[in-house]
Amino acid sequence: QVRLVESGGGLVKPGGSLNLSCIASGGDFGTKVMGWYRQPPGEERELIATSGPQGGTYYTDLMKGRVRISRDNAKSTVYLQMNSLHTGDTAVYYCKMGTTISIVRGEHYWGQGTQVTVSS
């Protein structure tokens, strides 16, 4: 059984930074594509970035240039470093485990999400 647990969210002032973590149990983490998504209140969940099993990364335009995704396969953990946060970044941030080659097709698993609130 796969379980993903996010942490690191919270309240941050505009211009601040946060580093989110997602620890996986089960699912053979080191062979899977991992991704971070976010869902603002009343909006759709959107992809922020992905990390492939060999460390390759992909960023959508959503937060590109302000975030960095990384992973530690030995710790079954994927991270999202977020900088220059603004109020529009307020959302629930989710970790997702995809397949060995895709974050959007095939079997996948979600974490429970971690709330990020950007406010002065």
VEXVORO-383397 format. One record per residue (C-alpha): residue in three letters; x, y, z; residue number from 1. Coordinates in steps of 0.02 Angstrom, whole numbers, plus 50000, padded with zeros to 5 digits. Example, Ala and Ser with C-alpha at 12.3 -4.5 7.8 and 13.67 -1.06 7.14 Angstrom:
<rs>
<r><code>ala</code><east>50615</east><north>49775</north><up>50390</up><pos>1</pos></r>
<r><code>ser</code><east>50684</east><north>49947</north><up>50357</up><pos>2</pos></r>
</rs>
This chain:
<rs>
<r><code>gln</code><east>50000</east><north>50000</north><up>50000</up><pos>1</pos></r>
<r><code>val</code><east>50066</east><north>50172</north><up>49951</up><pos>2</pos></r>
<r><code>arg</code><east>50058</east><north>50317</north><up>50073</up><pos>3</pos></r>
<r><code>leu</code><east>50117</east><north>50494</north><up>50039</up><pos>4</pos></r>
<r><code>val</code><east>50133</east><north>50619</north><up>50180</up><pos>5</pos></r>
<r><code>glu</code><east>50166</east><north>50802</north><up>50145</up><pos>6</pos></r>
<r><code>ser</code><east>50235</east><north>50926</north><up>50270</up><pos>7</pos></r>
<r><code>gly</code><east>50312</east><north>51098</north><up>50277</up><pos>8</pos></r>
<r><code>gly</code><east>50162</east><north>51205</north><up>50238</up><pos>9</pos></r>
<r><code>gly</code><east>50106</east><north>51350</north><up>50344</up><pos>10</pos></r>
<r><code>leu</code><east>50084</east><north>51537</north><up>50350</up><pos>11</pos></r>
<r><code>val</code><east>50216</east><north>51643</north><up>50265</up><pos>12</pos></r>
<r><code>lys</code><east>50229</east><north>51828</north><up>50224</up><pos>13</pos></r>
<r><code>pro</code><east>50235</east><north>51888</north><up>50044</up><pos>14</pos></r>
<r><code>gly</code><east>50411</east><north>51871</north><up>49977</up><pos>15</pos></r>
<r><code>gly</code><east>50447</east><north>51727</north><up>50094</up><pos>16</pos></r>
<r><code>ser</code><east>50500</east><north>51549</north><up>50062</up><pos>17</pos></r>
<r><code>leu</code><east>50444</east><north>51375</north><up>50110</up><pos>18</pos></r>
<r><code>asn</code><east>50515</east><north>51202</north><up>50083</up><pos>19</pos></r>
<r><code>leu</code><east>50385</east><north>51066</north><up>50066</up><pos>20</pos></r>
<r><code>ser</code><east>50425</east><north>50882</north><up>50092</up><pos>21</pos></r>
<r><code>cys</code><east>50333</east><north>50724</north><up>50042</up><pos>22</pos></r>
<r><code>ile</code><east>50383</east><north>50558</north><up>50116</up><pos>23</pos></r>
<r><code>ala</code><east>50326</east><north>50401</north><up>50028</up><pos>24</pos></r>
<r><code>ser</code><east>50302</east><north>50228</north><up>50098</up><pos>25</pos></r>
<r><code>gly</code><east>50276</east><north>50085</north><up>49978</up><pos>26</pos></r>
<r><code>gly</code><east>50265</east><north>50107</north><up>49790</up><pos>27</pos></r>
<r><code>asp</code><east>50450</east><north>50084</north><up>49751</up><pos>28</pos></r>
<r><code>phe</code><east>50484</east><north>50270</north><up>49760</up><pos>29</pos></r>
<r><code>gly</code><east>50652</east><north>50266</north><up>49671</up><pos>30</pos></r>
<r><code>thr</code><east>50575</east><north>50205</north><up>49509</up><pos>31</pos></r>
<r><code>lys</code><east>50428</east><north>50325</north><up>49500</up><pos>32</pos></r>
<r><code>val</code><east>50395</east><north>50498</north><up>49432</up><pos>33</pos></r>
<r><code>met</code><east>50348</east><north>50615</north><up>49575</up><pos>34</pos></r>
<r><code>gly</code><east>50254</east><north>50778</north><up>49560</up><pos>35</pos></r>
<r><code>trp</code><east>50193</east><north>50928</north><up>49656</up><pos>36</pos></r>
<r><code>tyr</code><east>50023</east><north>51006</north><up>49622</up><pos>37</pos></r>
<r><code>arg</code><east>49925</east><north>51144</north><up>49703</up><pos>38</pos></r>
<r><code>gln</code><east>49740</east><north>51183</north><up>49719</up><pos>39</pos></r>
<r><code>pro</code><east>49684</east><north>51358</north><up>49768</up><pos>40</pos></r>
<r><code>pro</code><east>49513</east><north>51377</north><up>49848</up><pos>41</pos></r>
<r><code>gly</code><east>49376</east><north>51347</north><up>49720</up><pos>42</pos></r>
<r><code>glu</code><east>49497</east><north>51308</north><up>49580</up><pos>43</pos></r>
<r><code>glu</code><east>49564</east><north>51156</north><up>49490</up><pos>44</pos></r>
<r><code>arg</code><east>49717</east><north>51062</north><up>49546</up><pos>45</pos></r>
<r><code>glu</code><east>49867</east><north>51110</north><up>49438</up><pos>46</pos></r>
<r><code>leu</code><east>50038</east><north>51035</north><up>49408</up><pos>47</pos></r>
<r><code>ile</code><east>50188</east><north>51133</north><up>49470</up><pos>48</pos></r>
<r><code>ala</code><east>50336</east><north>51019</north><up>49437</up><pos>49</pos></r>
<r><code>thr</code><east>50391</east><north>50838</north><up>49415</up><pos>50</pos></r>
<r><code>ser</code><east>50546</east><north>50739</north><up>49459</up><pos>51</pos></r>
<r><code>gly</code><east>50592</east><north>50582</north><up>49363</up><pos>52</pos></r>
<r><code>pro</code><east>50674</east><north>50428</north><up>49440</up><pos>53</pos></r>
<r><code>gln</code><east>50845</east><north>50478</north><up>49370</up><pos>54</pos></r>
<r><code>gly</code><east>50828</east><north>50656</north><up>49433</up><pos>55</pos></r>
<r><code>gly</code><east>50764</east><north>50741</north><up>49276</up><pos>56</pos></r>
<r><code>thr</code><east>50647</east><north>50885</north><up>49314</up><pos>57</pos></r>
<r><code>tyr</code><east>50505</east><north>50975</north><up>49226</up><pos>58</pos></r>
<r><code>tyr</code><east>50422</east><north>51138</north><up>49275</up><pos>59</pos></r>
<r><code>thr</code><east>50259</east><north>51209</north><up>49212</up><pos>60</pos></r>
<r><code>asp</code><east>50240</east><north>51396</north><up>49191</up><pos>61</pos></r>
<r><code>leu</code><east>50135</east><north>51404</north><up>49350</up><pos>62</pos></r>
<r><code>met</code><east>50281</east><north>51439</north><up>49469</up><pos>63</pos></r>
<r><code>lys</code><east>50431</east><north>51420</north><up>49356</up><pos>64</pos></r>
<r><code>gly</code><east>50583</east><north>51516</north><up>49414</up><pos>65</pos></r>
<r><code>arg</code><east>50520</east><north>51523</north><up>49593</up><pos>66</pos></r>
<r><code>val</code><east>50520</east><north>51338</north><up>49637</up><pos>67</pos></r>
<r><code>arg</code><east>50643</east><north>51194</north><up>49636</up><pos>68</pos></r>
<r><code>ile</code><east>50593</east><north>51012</north><up>49645</up><pos>69</pos></r>
<r><code>ser</code><east>50717</east><north>50884</north><up>49710</up><pos>70</pos></r>
<r><code>arg</code><east>50714</east><north>50707</north><up>49776</up><pos>71</pos></r>
<r><code>asp</code><east>50812</east><north>50592</north><up>49889</up><pos>72</pos></r>
<r><code>asn</code><east>50779</east><north>50414</north><up>49836</up><pos>73</pos></r>
<r><code>ala</code><east>50868</east><north>50345</north><up>49989</up><pos>74</pos></r>
<r><code>lys</code><east>50742</east><north>50435</north><up>50098</up><pos>75</pos></r>
<r><code>ser</code><east>50593</east><north>50409</north><up>49982</up><pos>76</pos></r>
<r><code>thr</code><east>50565</east><north>50595</north><up>49991</up><pos>77</pos></r>
<r><code>val</code><east>50527</east><north>50730</north><up>49864</up><pos>78</pos></r>
<r><code>tyr</code><east>50546</east><north>50914</north><up>49904</up><pos>79</pos></r>
<r><code>leu</code><east>50478</east><north>51077</north><up>49836</up><pos>80</pos></r>
<r><code>gln</code><east>50578</east><north>51233</north><up>49878</up><pos>81</pos></r>
<r><code>met</code><east>50468</east><north>51386</north><up>49849</up><pos>82</pos></r>
<r><code>asn</code><east>50534</east><north>51564</north><up>49846</up><pos>83</pos></r>
<r><code>ser</code><east>50463</east><north>51738</north><up>49819</up><pos>84</pos></r>
<r><code>leu</code><east>50291</east><north>51682</north><up>49872</up><pos>85</pos></r>
<r><code>his</code><east>50143</east><north>51797</north><up>49848</up><pos>86</pos></r>
<r><code>thr</code><east>49961</east><north>51793</north><up>49900</up><pos>87</pos></r>
<r><code>gly</code><east>49911</east><north>51707</north><up>49739</up><pos>88</pos></r>
<r><code>asp</code><east>50013</east><north>51556</north><up>49792</up><pos>89</pos></r>
<r><code>thr</code><east>49893</east><north>51520</north><up>49934</up><pos>90</pos></r>
<r><code>ala</code><east>49830</east><north>51343</north><up>49905</up><pos>91</pos></r>
<r><code>val</code><east>49834</east><north>51165</north><up>49964</up><pos>92</pos></r>
<r><code>tyr</code><east>49992</east><north>51084</north><up>49895</up><pos>93</pos></r>
<r><code>tyr</code><east>49987</east><north>50900</north><up>49851</up><pos>94</pos></r>
<r><code>cys</code><east>50118</east><north>50770</north><up>49815</up><pos>95</pos></r>
<r><code>lys</code><east>50081</east><north>50638</north><up>49683</up><pos>96</pos></r>
<r><code>met</code><east>50166</east><north>50474</north><up>49639</up><pos>97</pos></r>
<r><code>gly</code><east>50148</east><north>50425</north><up>49457</up><pos>98</pos></r>
<r><code>thr</code><east>50214</east><north>50278</north><up>49358</up><pos>99</pos></r>
<r><code>thr</code><east>50392</east><north>50245</north><up>49302</up><pos>100</pos></r>
<r><code>ile</code><east>50370</east><north>50361</north><up>49153</up><pos>101</pos></r>
<r><code>ser</code><east>50219</east><north>50473</north><up>49181</up><pos>102</pos></r>
<r><code>ile</code><east>50140</east><north>50584</north><up>49312</up><pos>103</pos></r>
<r><code>val</code><east>49975</east><north>50600</north><up>49218</up><pos>104</pos></r>
<r><code>arg</code><east>49939</east><north>50427</north><up>49145</up><pos>105</pos></r>
<r><code>gly</code><east>49918</east><north>50262</north><up>49233</up><pos>106</pos></r>
<r><code>glu</code><east>49910</east><north>50215</north><up>49414</up><pos>107</pos></r>
<r><code>his</code><east>49944</east><north>50357</north><up>49535</up><pos>108</pos></r>
<r><code>tyr</code><east>49931</east><north>50405</north><up>49716</up><pos>109</pos></r>
<r><code>trp</code><east>49900</east><north>50569</north><up>49807</up><pos>110</pos></r>
<r><code>gly</code><east>49951</east><north>50634</north><up>49975</up><pos>111</pos></r>
<r><code>gln</code><east>49828</east><north>50720</north><up>50089</up><pos>112</pos></r>
<r><code>gly</code><east>49896</east><north>50893</north><up>50051</up><pos>113</pos></r>
<r><code>thr</code><east>49977</east><north>51031</north><up>50153</up><pos>114</pos></r>
<r><code>gln</code><east>49905</east><north>51206</north><up>50167</up><pos>115</pos></r>
<r><code>val</code><east>50012</east><north>51353</north><up>50114</up><pos>116</pos></r>
<r><code>thr</code><east>49945</east><north>51526</north><up>50157</up><pos>117</pos></r>
<r><code>val</code><east>50035</east><north>51681</north><up>50099</up><pos>118</pos></r>
<r><code>ser</code><east>49976</east><north>51834</north><up>50193</up><pos>119</pos></r>
<r><code>ser</code><east>50044</east><north>51987</north><up>50279</up><pos>120</pos></r>
</rs>
